[in-house]
Amino acid sequence: MRTRLLRLQVVLLLIIFVGLSTVAQEKQVITVPQDFSTIQAAIDAATPGDRIEAAPGTYEGDHP
């Protein structure tokens, strides 16, 4: 019984560790204009946790 409980704890810890490491890997740095030509395109492609970095310069936007 004790061995079974220990195995269950180890399996649960491994599942938690793998899940946390997967979440950490999904974050990425998106750079403008290297990855996307516009800041808006970078924002549209970003997912929660991503960071967007824009190179120095002037960026013209679409004006309605």
C-alpha positions as CSV (number, residue, x, y, z in Angstrom):
1,M,0.0,0.0,0.0
2,R,2.8,2.4,0.9
3,T,4.7,1.6,-2.3
4,R,1.6,2.2,-4.4
5,L,1.1,5.6,-2.7
6,L,4.7,6.6,-3.3
7,R,4.4,5.6,-7.0
8,L,1.3,7.7,-7.3
9,Q,3.0,10.7,-5.8
10,V,6.0,10.4,-8.1
11,V,3.8,10.1,-11.2
12,L,1.8,13.2,-10.1
13,L,5.0,15.2,-9.6
14,L,6.3,14.2,-13.0
15,I,3.0,15.2,-14.6
16,I,3.1,18.6,-12.9
17,F,6.8,19.1,-13.8
18,V,6.3,18.3,-17.5
19,G,3.2,20.5,-17.6
20,L,5.1,23.5,-16.1
21,S,8.1,23.0,-18.4
22,T,5.8,22.9,-21.4
23,V,4.1,26.2,-20.5
24,A,7.5,27.8,-20.0
25,Q,8.6,26.8,-23.4
26,E,5.6,28.3,-25.2
27,K,6.6,31.9,-24.4
28,Q,8.6,33.6,-27.2
29,V,10.0,36.9,-28.2
30,I,8.6,38.4,-31.3
31,T,10.6,41.1,-33.0
32,V,9.5,43.8,-35.3
33,P,10.4,44.1,-38.2
34,Q,12.5,40.9,-38.2
35,D,9.6,38.5,-37.5
36,F,6.6,40.7,-38.6
37,S,6.7,43.9,-40.6
38,T,4.2,45.7,-38.4
39,I,3.6,46.0,-34.7
40,Q,-0.1,45.1,-35.2
41,A,0.9,41.9,-37.0
42,A,3.1,40.9,-34.1
43,I,0.3,41.7,-31.6
44,D,-2.1,39.6,-33.7
45,A,0.3,36.6,-33.8
46,A,1.3,36.8,-30.1
47,T,-0.1,34.5,-27.4
48,P,-0.3,35.1,-23.7
49,G,3.2,35.3,-22.2
50,D,4.9,36.3,-25.4
51,R,7.0,39.5,-25.5
52,I,7.1,41.9,-28.5
53,E,10.2,43.9,-29.1
54,A,10.2,46.7,-31.7
55,A,13.5,47.9,-33.2
56,P,14.1,51.6,-32.9
57,G,12.5,53.7,-35.6
58,T,9.3,55.2,-36.8
59,Y,6.4,52.9,-37.6
60,E,3.5,54.1,-39.7
61,G,0.2,52.6,-39.0
62,D,-2.9,52.3,-41.2
63,H,-5.1,55.3,-40.7
64,P,-8.8,55.0,-41.4
